[in-house]
């Protein structure tokens, strides 16, 4: 676990600092066997106001695939970790491990507002012009085209250009 936290600190995901808030850490194993660190923010979540912006309802996402000729999904690389938290909010993401205090510089998994904040960030990054053919659900994107392959490739190019402009990276 300490090695993983060192990696996260080197990557700028977390910063060692003092903080008035400290939530426990937990972890799960990813499909590839690597460790996913999770903030057990239940205590701080009780005091937080829920994010008003939410991802679309799963059934609506599934319905958007109806009649599609082409579908491409995009998996963002450590999606939440690509969205920075403003400095004032970082103190609420504090945790302690082996006597050292840290805060997240980016959206942690486990914080009540992370899903909504990520959804809002993606809506701002992608803009309204892609809503017709791109669905953002949690940390995945689906590009859906009912037209030609050329049109679908154009849609993919638009979405990837917007992600690139925002400095976001995708998994291959």
Backbone as a ProteinNet text record, in pm:
[ID]
protein_1_A
[PRIMARY]
XXXXXXXXXXXXXXXXXXXXXXXXXXXXXXXXXXXXXXXXXXXXXXXXXXXXXXXXXXXXXXXXXXXXXXXXXXXXXXXXXXXXXXXXXXXXXXXXXXXXXXXXXXXXXXXXXXXXXXXXXXXXXXXXXXXXXXXXXXXXXXXXXXXXXXXXXXXXXXXXXXXXXXXXXXXX
[TERTIARY]
82.9	0	87.7	195.5	283.9	345.6	381.4	437.7	335.9	210.4	104.2	86.4	88.1	75	193.6	312.6	430	412.4	360	332.1	231.5	127	23	79	168.4	229.2	319.1	398.1	487.2	406.5	287	202.2	121.1	128.7	54.4	-90.3	-126.8	-264.1	-290.9	-192.4	-202.5	-82.1	-96.3	11.9	20	140.4	161	148.7	57.7	32	-50.8	-59.4	-147.1	-289.2	-386	-525.7	-612	-717.1	-804.1	-898.1	-906.8	-996.7	-914.7	-960.8	-890	-988.9	-1001	-1086.6	-999.5	-1055.5	-977.9	-958.7	-857	-832.6	-871.9	-914.3	-938	-887.5	-887.2	-842.3	-915.5	-917.4	-968.4	-864.6	-877.8	-790.7	-862.1	-790.5	-843.8	-839.5	-904	-905	-764.4	-672.7	-535.4	-449.3	-508.9	-435.7	-369.3	-371.4	-312.6	-409.1	-357.6	-435.5	-506.7	-634.5	-710.3	-732.8	-680.6	-695.4	-827.6	-904.6	-1033.9	-1036.8	-1094	-1113.2	-1245	-1241.1	-1363.6	-1417.6	-1487.1	-1528.6	-1668.6	-1716.8	-1853.3	-1876.2	-1779.5	-1795.5	-1807.1	-1717.4	-1721.6	-1838.5	-1875.9	-1988.8	-2118.7	-2135.4	-2257	-2272.4	-2162.3	-2164.2	-2164.5	-2149.6	-2140.8	-2278.2	-2294	-2414.6	-2396.7	-2498.4	-2490	-2474.9	-2398.8	-2380	-2512.3	-2553.7	-2681.9	-2673.4	-2557.5	-2541.5	-2507.5	-2582.5	-2564.5	-2549.8	-2489.5	-2481.5	-2620.5	-2636.8	-2768	-2809.7	-2938.9	-2993.6	-2952.3	-2916.5	-2863.9	-2959.7	-3089.1	-3186.2	-3184	-3168.9	-3159.5	-3035.6	-2925.9	-2803	-2826.1	-2885.7	-2912.4	-3005.9	-3108.2	-3201.2	-3132.5	-3027.7	-2958.3	-2886.8	-2863.7	-2798.5	-2895.7	-3024.7	-3125.6	-3110.8	-3101	-3091.8	-2953.3	-2855.1	-2719.4	-2656.1	-2588	-2510	-2369.3	-2316.8	-2180.4	-2176.9	-2102.4	-2082.6	-1934.5	-1876.2	-1738.2	-1738.7	-1674.2	-1663.3	-1521.3	-1512.7	-1383.8	-1373.3	-1264.7	-1236.2	-1124.8	-1157.4	-1056	-960.7	-834.3	-730.5	-742.1	-771.4	-788.7	-871.4	-990.7	-1075.6	-1085.9	-1121.8	-1141.7	-1011.2	-901.2	-771.1	-725.3	-799.7	-765.7	-840.4	-929.2	-1008.7	-959.7	-897	-842.9	-952.1	-919.9	-1006.8	-948.7	-1035.3	-980.9	-914.6	-819.6	-737.4	-820.5	-927.6	-1010.7	-1079.7	-1112.1	-1182.5	-1092.9	-964.7	-872.4	-867.1	-882.5	-872.3	-975.4	-1088.7	-1193.7	-1158.8	-1054.1	-1014	-897.3	-869.9	-754.5	-762.3	-644.6	-631.2	-491.8	-476.5	-347.5	-308.7	-182.6	-130.9	9	31.5	160.9	209.2	116.6	151	172.9	151.2	169.2	32.5	9.5	-117.8	-105.7	-212.1	-217.9	-354	-361	-488.1	-482.6	-599.2	-609.2	-605.1	-537.6	-536	-640.5	-694.4	-788.6	-907.8	-1010	-1129	-1095.1	-1120.7	-1098.4	-1222.5	-1202.6	-1315.9	-1360	-1490.2	-1543.7	-1605.4	-1572.1	-1628.4	-1767.1	-1862.2	-2001.9	-2020	-1939.4	-1955.3	-1873.7	-1793.8	-1703.4	-1776.5	-1881	-1951.8	-2014	-2084.4	-2147.7	-2046.8	-1938.3	-1834.1	-1769.1	-1746.3	-1687.8	-1784.1	-1911.6	-2012	-2018.9	-2017.2	-2019.9	-1895	-1779.3	-1654.3	-1658.4	-1706.5	-1712.3	-1810.9	-1924.5	-2021.3	-1960.5	-1881.5	-1815.2	-1706.5	-1629.4	-1520.7	-1576	-1678.1	-1731.8	-1822.1	-1893.7	-1981.6	-2112.2	-2208.2	-2341.8	-2345.9	-2248.3	-2252.9	-2233.6	-2184.8	-2165.7	-2277.1	-2370.5	-2476.9	-2561.1	-2566	-2642.5	-2585.3	-2453.6	-2389.8	-2293.2	-2276.4	-2183.2	-2251.9	-2244.4	-2304	-2191.9	-2197	-2101.6	-2172	-2122.2	-2181.7	-2070.8	-2076.1	-1973.9	-1838.5	-1747.8	-1616.4	-1593.3	-1701.1	-1691.1	-1768	-1727	-1795.6	-1837.6	-1952.7	-1997.6	-2031.8	-1974.6	-2003	-2094.6	-2212.2	-2318.7	-2358.6	-2351.9	-2384.9	-2487.3	-2591.6	-2691.5	-2667.8	-2562.2	-2531	-2420.3	-2338.9	-2233	-2109	-2020	-1892.8	-1811.9	-1813.8	-1741.5	-1793.7	-1924.6	-1984	-1941	-1937.9	-1895.7	-1750	-1664.9	-1523.9	-1508.7	-1592.7	-1592.8	-1631.8	-1734	-1776.8	-1664	-1596.9	-1484.4	-1376.3	-1345.6	-1242.6	-1280.1	-1405.1	-1451.4	-1432.4	-1476.2	-1466.2	-1320.2	-1239	-1097.3	-1025.5	-1061.8	-1001.4	-1035.7	-1159.3	-1201	-1129.9	-1117	-1045.9	-899.3	-838.8	-698.8	-678.2	-767.5	-758.4	-764.6	-841.8	-854.7	-740.4	-653.6	-540.3	-576.4	-690.8	-733.1	-677	-645.7	-591.4	-686.3	-678.9	-765.5	-682	-746.3	-684.1	-703.9	-609.8	-623	-686.7
-119.2	0	125.9	124.1	240.4	269.2	163.7	180.3	247.8	206.1	265	413.1	447.5	587.7	670.6	612.7	682.6	711.2	612.2	630.8	743.8	743.8	846.2	985.2	992.6	1121.2	1169.6	1079.2	1114.3	1162.9	1104.6	1140.6	1268.3	1324.1	1446.2	1422.4	1297.1	1263	1303	1283	1320.7	1406.1	1480.7	1563.3	1541.1	1529.8	1516.5	1655.2	1669.5	1797.9	1774.9	1873.4	1860.8	1897.1	1835	1858.9	1835	1915.8	1896.3	1776.2	1718.7	1606	1483.4	1368.7	1245.6	1130.5	1074.9	958.7	835.1	718.9	595.6	562.9	484.7	433.9	287.7	246.3	105.5	80.1	-43	-70.5	-191.3	-198.9	-316.2	-352.9	-471.2	-513.5	-488.5	-430.4	-410	-542.6	-546	-666.6	-714.3	-618.3	-654.6	-692.8	-692.9	-732.3	-617.5	-497.9	-382.3	-330.4	-244.8	-193.9	-64.5	-56.5	68	119.3	237.5	298.9	374.7	351.8	417.6	494.4	612.3	692.5	650.2	603.3	567.4	695.7	773.4	908.3	912.7	801.6	799.6	908.4	931	1031.2	1172.1	1209	1343	1354.6	1244.3	1246.5	1286.3	1247.1	1281.3	1432.3	1504.1	1649.3	1726.3	1655.6	1721.5	1734.8	1840.2	1859.6	1780	1704.8	1622.2	1709.9	1662.2	1729.6	1724	1836.4	1839.5	1778.7	1784.7	1728.1	1580.5	1498.6	1354.1	1294.9	1176.8	1111.1	1067.7	1040.1	997	864.1	840.3	714.5	602.4	488.2	377.2	336.3	333.9	295.3	394.3	522.7	623.8	600.9	562.7	533.7	415.6	309.7	191.5	225.4	306.9	346.2	426.8	500	581.1	494	367.4	275.9	222.4	238.1	184	245.6	160.6	204.9	249.1	232.5	277.1	185.7	246.5	170.2	143.8	239.7	228.6	278.5	206.2	245.8	228.7	331.9	325.7	369.1	290.4	329.9	377.9	475.1	530.7	518.2	456.6	440.9	538.7	635.4	732.6	668.4	699.3	645.7	709.8	628.7	683.1	811.1	798.3	912.4	1017.6	977.9	1075.4	1145.9	1074.4	1132.3	1236.2	1252.9	1354.6	1486.3	1486.7	1606.6	1669.3	1787	1849	1902.7	1905.9	1965.9	2103.4	2202.4	2333.3	2323.6	2411.8	2403.8	2406.5	2484.6	2493.9	2361.9	2283.1	2157.3	2040.2	2054	1941.3	1894.8	1986.3	1949	1843.3	1839.1	1741.9	1600.8	1588.8	1458.2	1399.2	1453.9	1411.2	1267.5	1208	1074.9	1063.1	967.4	942.8	797.8	777.3	641.7	637.1	541.8	527.2	658.8	731.1	854.3	975.3	961.1	1072	1115.8	1247.7	1302.5	1342.9	1317.3	1348.2	1407.8	1475.9	1516	1480.1	1462.5	1441	1575.6	1581	1698.5	1684.8	1565.4	1529.9	1459.7	1431.6	1365	1225.3	1199.5	1064.4	978.1	850.2	758.8	741.8	754.3	738.9	865.6	980.6	1107	1124.8	1168.7	1181.6	1264.1	1364.4	1456	1418.1	1313.4	1280.6	1246.4	1164	1122.9	1244.1	1327	1445.7	1546.5	1565	1658.9	1611.6	1480.7	1426.5	1444.9	1417.1	1431.2	1575.9	1671	1813	1851	1804.6	1835.1	1782.1	1659.8	1602	1677.8	1719.2	1796.9	1929.1	1992.2	2117.8	2094.6	1988.3	1957.5	1922.2	1838.6	1792.3	1896.1	1973.6	2077.5	2022.2	2110.9	2067.4	2010.6	2046.6	2002.7	1852.2	1780.7	1635.9	1554.5	1621.3	1549.6	1462.4	1499	1423.8	1284	1270	1143.4	1088.3	1155.3	1107.7	1104.6	988.7	971.5	952	1030.2	1020.3	946.7	828	753.3	711.6	767.1	747.2	784	689.1	727.8	676	644.8	595.5	686.8	685.1	759.3	661	684.7	605.7	702.6	676.9	756.9	672	725.4	648.8	719.9	647.5	707.1	620.4	686.3	615	636.2	706	734.4	646.4	706	634.2	616.4	530.7	510.7	640.5	713.3	840.8	938.4	942.4	1029.8	985.1	855	801.7	838.2	823	859.5	1009	1089.6	1234.2	1260.3	1188.9	1202.7	1163.3	1053.8	1008.9	1116.3	1172.3	1276	1398.6	1438.8	1554.5	1528.4	1411.3	1378.3	1368.3	1296.5	1282.8	1417.6	1505.1	1639.1	1717.7	1708.1	1778.4	1721.8	1590.1	1527.9	1569.7	1569	1608.8	1754.5	1841.4	1984	2004.7	1920.6	1930	1858.6	1791.4	1720.6	1585.7	1530.5	1400	1288	1176.4	1061.7	943.4	858.4	740.4	613.7	505.1	373	321	241.4	179.3	43.8
0	0	0	76.9	82.6	-54.4	-125.8	-260.1	-352.7	-342.7	-424.8	-391	-262	-221.9	-270.6	-268.8	-322.6	-471.9	-544.9	-688	-708.5	-624.7	-636.2	-605	-507.1	-472.8	-587.1	-643.1	-755.6	-876.4	-895.2	-1009	-984	-863.1	-831.5	-793.4	-771.5	-734.3	-589.6	-503.4	-362.5	-325.3	-216.4	-163.7	-13.5	35.4	179.5	241.7	337.3	402	527.3	612	728.7	685.9	749.8	716.2	839.5	857.9	974	959.5	840.1	814.7	777.3	823.5	789.3	780.6	663.3	640	628.2	662.3	644.5	495.9	468.6	333.6	327.8	212.5	186.2	43.9	2.8	-133.2	-188.5	-319.6	-389.8	-495.1	-546.8	-656.6	-788.5	-883	-1017.2	-1092.4	-1209.1	-1292.4	-1325.9	-1342.9	-1379.3	-1258.8	-1138.1	-1017.5	-944	-1002.5	-934.1	-826.5	-741.1	-627.9	-665.9	-627.9	-640	-498.3	-469.4	-337.5	-334.3	-228.6	-212.8	-82.1	-85.3	34.3	97.6	221.6	293.6	356.3	275.3	313.7	374.4	428.1	482	585.9	671.7	777.2	719.1	630	569.8	472.5	407.5	314	383	510	585	599.5	594.6	613.8	481.7	371.8	240.8	176.3	99	19.8	-108.9	-145.6	-266.3	-390.1	-483.9	-612.7	-687.9	-744.6	-814.9	-954.3	-1015.2	-1149.2	-1136.7	-1206.6	-1196.6	-1336.3	-1344.5	-1475.6	-1520	-1649	-1697.5	-1634.7	-1636	-1584.8	-1679.9	-1623.3	-1702.8	-1815	-1788.5	-1890.9	-2007.3	-1976.9	-2083.2	-2169.4	-2104.8	-2178.5	-2272	-2220.1	-2303	-2418.5	-2393.9	-2499.9	-2609.3	-2574.6	-2675.1	-2779	-2747.2	-2841.6	-2947.3	-2924.9	-3015.7	-3155.5	-3253.7	-3392.3	-3436.4	-3350	-3383.9	-3487.9	-3583.2	-3680.1	-3628.7	-3550.3	-3498.4	-3354.5	-3271.9	-3132.5	-3099.4	-3044	-2995.9	-2850.2	-2765.1	-2624.6	-2596.6	-2509.1	-2468.6	-2318	-2274.5	-2132.2	-2096.5	-2012.7	-1971.6	-1872.2	-1884.7	-1797.4	-1659.2	-1555.7	-1420	-1424.4	-1475.7	-1509.4	-1399.3	-1279.3	-1171.7	-1137.3	-1147.7	-1114	-1216.8	-1325.2	-1424.8	-1401.3	-1301.2	-1272.9	-1142.7	-1149.8	-1028.3	-935.8	-807.3	-705.4	-674	-651.9	-615.3	-477.9	-453.1	-331.2	-203.9	-201.4	-80.9	-47.9	-148	-125.8	-90.5	-112.5	-91.7	53.2	147.6	289.5	328.1	258.4	289.6	241.8	163.8	110.5	188.4	305.5	383.3	432.1	446.8	505.8	564.6	654.2	718.1	694.5	660.3	643.7	703.3	791	859.8	921	983.1	1052.7	963.6	833.2	738.9	687	683.3	634.4	487.7	414	271.2	237.6	125.2	65	-83.3	-140.5	-284.9	-356.1	-468	-555.8	-666.1	-678	-784	-720.3	-799.5	-746.3	-694.7	-567	-516.1	-536.8	-546.2	-547	-402.8	-379.4	-245.1	-190	-246.6	-200.4	-262.2	-181.8	-222.7	-350.3	-366.3	-479.4	-602.9	-594.9	-706.1	-835.5	-827.2	-949.5	-1017.8	-940.6	-997.5	-1049.1	-974.8	-1018.3	-1147.6	-1157.9	-1280.4	-1397.4	-1373.4	-1478.5	-1527.3	-1433.6	-1469.7	-1549.4	-1503.7	-1574	-1717.1	-1733.7	-1868.5	-1956.8	-1899.5	-1977.9	-2023.7	-1937.7	-1974.3	-2079.5	-2062.2	-2155.8	-2293.8	-2296.5	-2424.9	-2490.4	-2410.7	-2463.6	-2517.1	-2540.3	-2583.3	-2724.9	-2808.1	-2948.2	-2966.6	-2864.3	-2879.8	-2813.9	-2747.3	-2676.2	-2768.2	-2894.2	-2992.8	-3018.3	-3003.6	-3039.8	-2935.4	-2822.5	-2720	-2584.1	-2518.8	-2386.5	-2285.7	-2178.9	-2069	-1955.7	-1921.2	-1810.1	-1714.3	-1594.7	-1492.5	-1552	-1568.6	-1622.2	-1763.6	-1833.3	-1970.6	-2065.5	-2189.8	-2295.1	-2403.2	-2461.7	-2576.6	-2688.8	-2804.6	-2923.7	-3010.4	-3038.5	-3103.3	-3232.4	-3343	-3472.6	-3544	-3594.5	-3674	-3823.6	-3858	-3998.3	-4052.6	-4135.5	-4206.5	-4118.5	-4164.9	-4095.4	-4095.7	-4207.2	-4213.1	-4107.7	-4090.4	-3989.4	-3850.3	-3827.8	-3697.5	-3669.2	-3769.1	-3752.2	-3723.8	-3785.1	-3758.2	-3611.8	-3563.6	-3423.7	-3327.7	-3357.8	-3274	-3270.7	-3387	-3395.3	-3311.7	-3316	-3237.4	-3088.5	-3042.3	-2899.4	-2856.6	-2933.6	-2897.6	-2898.5	-2990.4	-2994.3	-2868.6	-2823.5	-2702.1	-2578.9	-2573.1	-2460.8	-2461.6	-2579.7	-2593.5	-2552.8	-2596.6	-2563	-2411.5	-2342.6	-2196.5	-2124.6	-2200.9	-2140.5	-2081.6	-2121.2	-2069.6	-2156.3	-2093.2	-2165.9	-2157	-2258.9	-2269	-2264.8	-2224.4	-2234	-2374.9	-2421.2	-2553.5	-2541.5
[MASK]
++++++++++++++++++++++++++++++++++++++++++++++++++++++++++++++++++++++++++++++++++++++++++++++++++++++++++++++++++++++++++++++++++++++++++++++++++++++++++++++++++++++++++++

